[in-house]
Amino acid sequence: MVAPNAQVGSLKAFYFDHSSRALIAERINKLATLLSDGVYEREETIKLSLLSALAGESVFLLGPPGIAKSLIAKRLIQAFDDNSYFEYLMTRFSTPEEVFGPLSIQELKDNGRYLRLTQGYLPTAQVVFLDEIWKAGPAILNTLLTVVNEKTFKNGSEIERVPMRLLITASNELPDHDSGLDALYDRILLRLYVSPIKSKQNFKSMLTVGTFQEVPIPNDLKISDTEYYAWQRAFENIPLNNHFFDKLYLLKTQLESKLAESALSDSDQYISDRRWKKAIKLIKACAFFSGRDELSTIDILILENCLWNTPQSREVVTQVIQSFATNEVYSLDRVRGVIEHYHDEMSEIQQELEDKLSLEIIAESGSGLRRKLVPLLDLSNAKRYELHNSEMLCLALLRDNISVSEKEKGDARWIYIAERDLAKVVKEGSGDALGLVNENTTLCRLKLEVDSNDRVIVKDLANRSIPTCLVQKDAYFCEEILKYQESINQWQSALADVNAEVKRGRSEFNASLPHPFVDTDLIVSIDQEITTIANEIDNTIAKHRKFRDRASMLVNLLRASSC
């Protein structure tokens, strides 16, 4: 737990265990909920801006006038127990005195010192809102660079510490490329697009209920200076583990590649090293205020609001982040590739089995002056069974099926059929025949055909064609089937490994929920994709198991017939 009376100067004494981190996360979530009350469709903006304030970073709000951008800043100052707030609407005629404070005439007269009276101006405020930021002149913007980057203000010959928790800037436009504002724009980490209210109900509530600039915030939720600095020290010490770094670097390469493929200018594509470094600080804060002492790969997704420069590059970043969420955060794309690989492998083996084992007809010339090809079966090595006072042949089925008869529910593995009935089907190309299915001793009607490849097939209840294999006295291909079984066992082991990997991903994902700072739509997409992949693995494992069991059945039938 946190030492209750510790001072900012002794921050090393602070330690946050699991329960205290959970309480802090719950507290910040409650605080964000209260700050969002009545500010319709701005919950995510306020929550991310609060996170940015806790991380000591700045926010840029892009959007048309009249959509509550200044209200967001006024709400956020209520998160702190010291309500020092500064707001200013920039114009091309704005002067440094209006932002940083007027010069002290008395100090200049008495001591010849160039000193500003900063009380009540930006250098003494905890939350600052600068509207139409890009209209400010160079004298203001150059000073802001130092304030944003170092949290200091040079007042005459003195360097004053700026207590600013959060700088919110806003505009309905972006800075021109040749305006010299790139340095300041790059230092503002979080970039949020704010649009007019879309929901009909929210629009009605805004018109009828209205929105208050302030909401009552309990004192026990407000953040003190001591807590603010202690929390910063705590999350800055969260390590950047190798697994997280590899995922982050993968996102970096994918994003750079996608931006390079686009028609955007070099300046639109550029993401500075400074922004990546600032982004890590924000990610660590995200983990800490989610109640964790380690980074989770899902935290990377908050970078959707940090890496774009223009609306066009924002679209690219959003696409990459969405793809990264469902494919890379928990390595689901690689798992999907493993599933597809072993599905293709099984299909190849299935085809090989059918090519080697399927019962094929042969054609011989008939007698007489007008000779024609007559379909025949080579039954010289066939195993014969005395069943129902008749000599029958056994045909093993080479594919899974629903059933080949209403009287035999479930997967049919082999059928018994009289030789004369089989010969009739071969001669006529199709027909019905009475036979036995599996161990059932009751005769049932079976539908057989000769397919376009001159192979004898049986139709199941879904009218699918199931290739057949004639059980023979000499089963010379048992060893081939055993090799297939060995391959399938190896596949099952590999699929079990990726199944365990997906389960670990699911466990990590669940442990990160509820995640207060990642877009809900991304959370839902990840959840759906994990569920889909898990089901695909289960289905693939089940199919392989059925295939292996059918191969075992074939071996047993063929070995028994060759004894």
Salt bridges, closest charged atoms under 4 A:
GLU26 OE2 - LYS30 NZ 3.51
GLU57 OE1 - LYS278 NZ 2.93
GLU87 OE1 - LYS74 NZ 3.50
GLU97 OE2 - ARG116 NH1 3.39
GLU107 OE2 - ARG113 NH1 3.16
GLU132 OE1 - LYS135 NZ 3.06
GLU158 OE2 - ARG113 NH2 2.88
GLU173 OE2 - LYS135 NZ 3.64
ASP186 OD2 - ARG274 NH1 2.38
ASP225 OD1 - ARG165 NH2 2.38
GLU227 OE2 - ARG27 NH1 2.74
GLU256 OE2 - LYS252 NZ 2.73
ASP268 OD1 - HIS177 NE2 3.63
ASP293 OD2 - ARG21 NH2 3.80
ASP299 OD1 - ARG292 NH2 2.72
ASP299 OD1 - HIS515 NE2 2.75
ASP333 OD1 - ARG336 NH1 2.96
GLU354 OE2 - ARG399 NE 2.56
ASP355 OD1 - ARG455 NH2 3.12
GLU360 OE2 - ARG455 NE 3.35
GLU391 OE1 - ARG384 NE 3.18
ASP400 OD1 - ARG550 NE 3.11
GLU406 OE1 - LYS409 NZ 2.66
ASP411 OD2 - ARG550 NH2 2.51
GLU419 OE1 - ARG384 NH2 3.27
GLU439 OE1 - ARG413 NH2 3.27
ASP460 OD2 - ARG464 NE 2.94
GLU480 OE1 - LYS356 NZ 3.17
GLU480 OE2 - LYS483 NZ 3.98
GLU501 OE1 - ARG334 NH2 2.13
ASP527 OD1 - ARG506 NH1 2.57
GLU529 OE2 - ARG336 NH2 2.55
ASP549 OD1 - ARG548 NE 3.89
